[in-house]
């Protein structure tokens, strides 16, 4: 298994929310919904206190935008999102100088990290107090850490064409963060197929266990994975980190 560099750490806050620390000390949040039913107690307050440099948003649903506005305003973090989500955040008071508008195929480099926005098969409408606003399209991120691993956060995707060639072979991510909950994303069977096409060194399931509707489990995911991939599966509890 790949030896990950000192200083690299990936923390799961439950659902699709992750914290990432690079070897250079960059503090990153992905889809920071930190007040869901399974979130670690005080997670939002802790990340604000520790500081955040960059937030990456995969799409406009409330369980992914989450606490972005509050965290960004409290910490001064930059926020990268697809253009329409960026406009929404600006309307909610996130300062323009902190916002990084992107679209699929584009990359953003900040300190020792380059985030490339890639495709995801999902919707992205923004619930703004009962009104549904256009949220562009859903996406994922291939996060290339300079001097460290490449992490692929798929966002809330279903299966799509070209997984192996477009992402697996071009970017060769070493760590895959993949949804398994079913109903709104891939379930265990689809996530196992997706994993085998990407061929990561480590796969961490996400978007499971938050609500009863999300019926996919790590156990079912493990059973669906082909034998070579079962040993690469790392199941985290909310608040746990990798490497442990």
Secondary structure, 3 states (H helix, E strand, C coil): CCCCCCCCEEEECCCCCEEEECCCCCEEEECCCCCCCCCCCCHHHHHHHHCCCEEECCCCCHHHHCCHHHHHHHHCCEEEEEHHHHHHHHHCCCCHHHEEEECCCCEEEECCEEEEEEECCCCCCEEECCEEECCCCCEEEEEEECCCCEEEECCCCCCCCCHHHHHHHHHCCCEEEEECECCCCCEHHHHHHHHHHHCCCEEEEECCCCCCCCCCCHHHHHHHCCHHHHCCECCCCCCCEECC
